[in-house]
């Protein structure tokens, strides 16, 4: 029976491919025809440019634009069909609506395909309402929400396929553990240089997160390896499909931790048939908001400073600026400055007297505007009133002096002065320390943006309709306070509070929700990335009571000790050499600091081993042997991971515990932990 079913499916696959090829031929003929027509119109326009009137020229140009747009749409359709030819679908379910006699076979793929000859859908997009049943239900009663209301019925058959390069590699049918079998096969594969789509293996607990349409702000707290970033990207793809008439790829913005990570996730949405999404970072947002006028330390520079120099005062500064109390104090100070620092007085404009009460009244009447924007409006109002009451025009020179005099009535000029005065006002002047000669520490830059929002004003980014924030735990409350004002759109925010690389300036799901009233929190507890053995070792380092490991078994992690640093480096070189001859594709040597990563990278290159260094200047994620620091490795995964220097000196504090946890949970199939002299207490 199974053999017969497979033969039937193979025949069906060939029929579908034939229909796709026929559709492709039609599209290619249309593209060629549109190309010829466009060429003829352009030639006509060129040859008759002097003899045509304005209306005829406008109509011809409109035809050119319409032809070009039509051609672009045809090219997009061609790309989708080419993608479907390689893998038309990954699942089938036979569904009979209540009242129907025969079940209808529904094939689920990465895109839909409508057969115009048969006037029916041959393939359903995985994001379509009916396709949701494939992820949410087994055999038996099922249903989905359609535009016309709830549809109920029965699923009598479910099959799952892997089709690559047009060939069916396997088929699984009607088993309660279909997902387990498929999932195990997918998880056992080697990692790639880019994150892949997971449409064939979306799990029952993940599907509602992807299809959530109600939450204005959705916070996803996911354990290490839970696939939270992939789920968030699939959620974006779903929203682009669901609201295709009102939201486009360019209306979405991703805040990602670094350029390497941006490159790593860049393929997911194009694989799902969507355009690439614009990406940015917190530093770039601050740079734009402050118009490039301030020099400041980057996030990774801050993390490196914390790891390489145990500066208790710096830790205390960061910790204080990462509290809700800090925001409350800043709000109180800004209200105080707004009410007390503007000291109006009688003003002479030439021989015209402007009374104090007039200036004060105007200042208070503009209370809805940022303070520094009021000064120009006060000056304009004074000028208008001089024209009315003194019957004269204000000269250009008087106008300039007038604005200068009004600005001088405010006790402090500029953001720098206000921010410096804030620390005097709260009695903590030592909490503002310059970075370099005249720059700001990373923890100071968003407070400055916050003050600018209140006192100078920054226009909200209305062009962004959905914001995705990854690695949420690495951003402080003041950053979320700024982001909520700059981006008043819907948001998907994701991360894991156990994976912070800066414990002095981090945020958890609950603390973020307090800053975004009405936000919904979902928790992803199942971890898919690492083998059961690797997950158990990581749990020894940092127990996460929420984590449920997928039972995929593999090699036991290796913990090796050495008498000297030289011996440990030799063992790292040997391990890297052995990897090159193995069957795995990616090997991450994940170090506590960037300084150690650079040192090991030099040793590997000196030994003739081709290894890539990922640091704060890197832009691309590559396969093969990669040496990097923990804070750069977050979100990435490797077939094999080696964590060097895991001794009691390097890994002893609570922040070190989290770093070691992050490093170990980057491994999919194989993990090695090396140390010299005394092993870290977290692994004894």
ChimeraX attribute file (.defattr): number of C-alpha atoms within 10 A of each C-alpha:
attribute: neighborCount
match mode: 1-to-1
recipient: residues
	/A:1	6
	/A:2	10
	/A:3	8
	/A:4	9
	/A:5	12
	/A:6	16
	/A:7	12
	/A:8	11
	/A:9	15
	/A:10	14
	/A:11	12
	/A:12	12
	/A:13	20
	/A:14	13
	/A:15	12
	/A:16	20
	/A:17	19
	/A:18	13
	/A:19	19
	/A:20	22
	/A:21	15
	/A:22	12
	/A:23	19
	/A:24	20
	/A:25	13
	/A:26	13
	/A:27	18
	/A:28	15
	/A:29	12
	/A:30	15
	/A:31	20
	/A:32	13
	/A:33	13
	/A:34	17
	/A:35	15
	/A:36	12
	/A:37	15
	/A:38	19
	/A:39	13
	/A:40	13
	/A:41	17
	/A:42	16
	/A:43	12
	/A:44	12
	/A:45	18
	/A:46	10
	/A:47	11
	/A:48	12
	/A:49	13
	/A:50	9
	/A:51	10
	/A:52	13
	/A:53	10
	/A:54	10
	/A:55	9
	/A:56	13
	/A:57	16
	/A:58	12
	/A:59	11
	/A:60	17
	/A:61	15
	/A:62	12
	/A:63	16
	/A:64	19
	/A:65	13
	/A:66	13
	/A:67	18
	/A:68	15
	/A:69	12
	/A:70	15
	/A:71	20
	/A:72	13
	/A:73	13
	/A:74	18
	/A:75	15
	/A:76	14
	/A:77	16
	/A:78	20
	/A:79	14
	/A:80	19
	/A:81	22
	/A:82	15
	/A:83	18
	/A:84	23
	/A:85	23
	/A:86	14
	/A:87	21
	/A:88	28
	/A:89	27
	/A:90	21
	/A:91	24
	/A:92	21
	/A:93	24
	/A:94	18
	/A:95	26
	/A:96	19
	/A:97	17
	/A:98	13
	/A:99	8
	/A:100	11
	/A:101	8
	/A:102	10
	/A:103	17
	/A:104	14
	/A:105	16
	/A:106	19
	/A:107	24
	/A:108	27
	/A:109	23
	/A:110	23
	/A:111	19
	/A:112	21
	/A:113	21
	/A:114	15
	/A:115	15
	/A:116	11
	/A:117	7
	/A:118	8
	/A:119	8
	/A:120	10
	/A:121	14
	/A:122	21
	/A:123	22
	/A:124	22
	/A:125	19
	/A:126	25
	/A:127	24
	/A:128	16
	/A:129	16
	/A:130	18
	/A:131	20
	/A:132	20
	/A:133	20
	/A:134	26
	/A:135	19
	/A:136	17
	/A:137	15
	/A:138	20
	/A:139	17
	/A:140	11
	/A:141	15
	/A:142	18
	/A:143	20
	/A:144	16
	/A:145	13
	/A:146	11
	/A:147	8
	/A:148	6
	/A:149	8
	/A:150	9
	/A:151	14
	/A:152	16
	/A:153	17
	/A:154	19
	/A:155	23
	/A:156	17
	/A:157	17
	/A:158	23
	/A:159	17
	/A:160	25
	/A:161	19
	/A:162	18
	/A:163	18
	/A:164	16
	/A:165	12
	/A:166	16
	/A:167	14
	/A:168	16
	/A:169	10
	/A:170	12
	/A:171	18
	/A:172	18
	/A:173	18
	/A:174	14
	/A:175	15
	/A:176	11
	/A:177	12
	/A:178	18
	/A:179	18
	/A:180	16
	/A:181	13
	/A:182	18
	/A:183	19
	/A:184	17
	/A:185	11
	/A:186	14
	/A:187	18
	/A:188	17
	/A:189	13
	/A:190	15
	/A:191	22
	/A:192	17
	/A:193	19
	/A:194	20
	/A:195	19
	/A:196	17
	/A:197	20
	/A:198	16
	/A:199	20
	/A:200	22
	/A:201	19
	/A:202	20
	/A:203	16
	/A:204	15
	/A:205	14
	/A:206	22
	/A:207	19
	/A:208	15
	/A:209	20
	/A:210	20
	/A:211	19
	/A:212	13
	/A:213	13
	/A:214	9
	/A:215	14
	/A:216	18
	/A:217	21
	/A:218	23
	/A:219	26
	/A:220	24
	/A:221	25
	/A:222	24
	/A:223	25
	/A:224	30
	/A:225	24
	/A:226	24
	/A:227	19
	/A:228	26
	/A:229	22
	/A:230	20
	/A:231	22
	/A:232	22
	/A:233	22
	/A:234	24
	/A:235	22
	/A:236	23
	/A:237	22
	/A:238	20
	/A:239	20
	/A:240	20
	/A:241	17
	/A:242	16
	/A:243	10
	/A:244	11
	/A:245	8
	/A:246	9
	/A:247	16
	/A:248	18
	/A:249	20
	/A:250	14
	/A:251	16
	/A:252	22
	/A:253	20
	/A:254	20
	/A:255	21
	/A:256	19
	/A:257	25
	/A:258	23
	/A:259	18
	/A:260	22
	/A:261	21
	/A:262	21
	/A:263	17
	/A:264	21
	/A:265	21
	/A:266	19
	/A:267	18
	/A:268	21
	/A:269	20
	/A:270	13
	/A:271	15
	/A:272	21
	/A:273	17
	/A:274	17
	/A:275	16
	/A:276	15
	/A:277	18
	/A:278	14
	/A:279	18
	/A:280	17
	/A:281	17
	/A:282	18
	/A:283	19
	/A:284	12
	/A:285	16
	/A:286	19
	/A:287	17
	/A:288	11
	/A:289	20
	/A:290	19
	/A:291	9
	/A:292	11
	/A:293	9
	/A:294	14
	/A:295	17
	/A:296	21
	/A:297	18
	/A:298	16
	/A:299	21
	/A:300	19
	/A:301	14
	/A:302	16
	/A:303	18
	/A:304	18
	/A:305	14
	/A:306	18
	/A:307	18
	/A:308	13
	/A:309	10
	/A:310	10
	/A:311	11
	/A:312	10
	/A:313	11
	/A:314	19
	/A:315	15
	/A:316	14
	/A:317	19
	/A:318	23
	/A:319	18
	/A:320	17
	/A:321	21
	/A:322	22
	/A:323	18
	/A:324	17
	/A:325	12
	/A:326	16
	/A:327	18
	/A:328	11
	/A:329	15
	/A:330	21
	/A:331	15
	/A:332	13
	/A:333	19
	/A:334	20
	/A:335	13
	/A:336	12
	/A:337	19
	/A:338	19
	/A:339	14
	/A:340	11
	/A:341	14
	/A:342	18
	/A:343	14
	/A:344	20
	/A:345	15
	/A:346	11
	/A:347	16
	/A:348	13
	/A:349	17
	/A:350	11
	/A:351	8
	/A:352	13
	/A:353	12
	/A:354	17
	/A:355	13
	/A:356	13
	/A:357	12
	/A:358	15
	/A:359	22
	/A:360	15
	/A:361	12
	/A:362	17
	/A:363	19
	/A:364	14
	/A:365	11
	/A:366	15
	/A:367	12
	/A:368	8
	/A:369	15
	/A:370	18
	/A:371	22
	/A:372	18
	/A:373	13
	/A:374	22
	/A:375	24
	/A:376	15
	/A:377	15
	/A:378	22
	/A:379	22
	/A:380	15
	/A:381	15
	/A:382	21
	/A:383	20
	/A:384	16
	/A:385	15
	/A:386	18
	/A:387	13
	/A:388	11
	/A:389	9
	/A:390	12
	/A:391	10
	/A:392	13
	/A:393	14
	/A:394	18
	/A:395	12
	/A:396	9
	/A:397	8
	/A:398	15
	/A:399	17
	/A:400	12
	/A:401	15
	/A:402	24
	/A:403	17
	/A:404	14
	/A:405	17
	/A:406	20
	/A:407	20
	/A:408	15
	/A:409	15
	/A:410	19
	/A:411	14
	/A:412	15
	/A:413	12
	/A:414	13
	/A:415	17
	/A:416	13
	/A:417	11
	/A:418	20
	/A:419	19
	/A:420	14
	/A:421	17
	/A:422	20
	/A:423	17
	/A:424	14
	/A:425	14
	/A:426	11
	/A:427	10
	/A:428	11
	/A:429	13
	/A:430	10
	/A:431	18
	/A:432	17
	/A:433	15
	/A:434	13
	/A:435	14
	/A:436	11
	/A:437	7
	/A:438	10
	/A:439	15
	/A:440	19
	/A:441	21
	/A:442	20
	/A:443	26
	/A:444	22
	/A:445	22
	/A:446	25
	/A:447	20
	/A:448	21
	/A:449	24
	/A:450	25
	/A:451	21
	/A:452	20
	/A:453	19
	/A:454	18
	/A:455	21
	/A:456	17
	/A:457	17
	/A:458	16
	/A:459	10
	/A:460	15
	/A:461	13
	/A:462	11
	/A:463	12
	/A:464	19
	/A:465	19
	/A:466	24
	/A:467	22
	/A:468	23
	/A:469	24
	/A:470	23
	/A:471	22
	/A:472	27
	/A:473	25
	/A:474	22
	/A:475	23
	/A:476	24
	/A:477	24
	/A:478	25
	/A:479	19
	/A:480	18
	/A:481	18
	/A:482	18
	/A:483	19
	/A:484	16
	/A:485	15
	/A:486	19
	/A:487	19
	/A:488	16
	/A:489	18
	/A:490	19
	/A:491	22
	/A:492	22
	/A:493	26
	/A:494	26
	/A:495	25
	/A:496	23
	/A:497	21
	/A:498	22
	/A:499	27
	/A:500	24
	/A:501	25
	/A:502	26
	/A:503	21
	/A:504	21
	/A:505	23
	/A:506	21
	/A:507	25
	/A:508	21
	/A:509	23
	/A:510	14
	/A:511	15
	/A:512	21
	/A:513	18
	/A:514	12
	/A:515	15
	/A:516	15
	/A:517	10
	/A:518	12
	/A:519	20
	/A:520	17
	/A:521	17
	/A:522	15
	/A:523	19
	/A:524	21
	/A:525	19
	/A:526	20
	/A:527	23
	/A:528	22
	/A:529	25
	/A:530	32
	/A:531	26
	/A:532	22
	/A:533	20
	/A:534	26
	/A:535	27
	/A:536	16
	/A:537	19
	/A:538	22
	/A:539	18
	/A:540	13
	/A:541	21
	/A:542	19
	/A:543	13
	/A:544	14
	/A:545	9
	/A:546	13
	/A:547	18
	/A:548	16
	/A:549	22
	/A:550	19
	/A:551	15
	/A:552	18
	/A:553	14
	/A:554	15
	/A:555	12
	/A:556	16
	/A:557	21
	/A:558	12
	/A:559	15
	/A:560	15
	/A:561	17
	/A:562	16
	/A:563	11
	/A:564	11
	/A:565	13
	/A:566	11
	/A:567	14
	/A:568	19
	/A:569	20
	/A:570	14
	/A:571	16
	/A:572	21
	/A:573	21
	/A:574	14
	/A:575	14
	/A:576	22
	/A:577	17
	/A:578	10
	/A:579	17
	/A:580	16
	/A:581	8
	/A:582	8
	/A:583	9
	/A:584	18
	/A:585	18
	/A:586	23
	/A:587	26
	/A:588	29
	/A:589	27
	/A:590	30
	/A:591	26
	/A:592	24
	/A:593	21
	/A:594	26
	/A:595	15
	/A:596	17
	/A:597	23
	/A:598	18
	/A:599	12
	/A:600	22
	/A:601	24
	/A:602	15
	/A:603	16
	/A:604	23
	/A:605	13
	/A:606	11
	/A:607	13
	/A:608	11
	/A:609	17
	/A:610	15
	/A:611	21
	/A:612	19
	/A:613	21
	/A:614	24
	/A:615	20
	/A:616	18
	/A:617	10
	/A:618	14
	/A:619	15
	/A:620	14
	/A:621	20
	/A:622	18
	/A:623	18
	/A:624	19
	/A:625	24
	/A:626	23
	/A:627	27
	/A:628	25
	/A:629	26
	/A:630	24
	/A:631	27
	/A:632	24
	/A:633	23
	/A:634	21
	/A:635	23
	/A:636	20
	/A:637	25
	/A:638	30
	/A:639	25
	/A:640	22
	/A:641	27
	/A:642	27
	/A:643	22
	/A:644	24
	/A:645	25
	/A:646	27
	/A:647	20
	/A:648	17
	/A:649	15
	/A:650	18
	/A:651	21
	/A:652	16
	/A:653	14
	/A:654	12
	/A:655	18
	/A:656	21
	/A:657	21
	/A:658	22
	/A:659	27
	/A:660	28
	/A:661	24
	/A:662	25
	/A:663	29
	/A:664	27
	/A:665	27
	/A:666	28
	/A:667	28
	/A:668	27
	/A:669	27
	/A:670	23
	/A:671	28
	/A:672	20
	/A:673	22
	/A:674	20
	/A:675	23
	/A:676	22
	/A:677	15
	/A:678	15
	/A:679	23
	/A:680	22
	/A:681	15
	/A:682	22
	/A:683	19
	/A:684	8
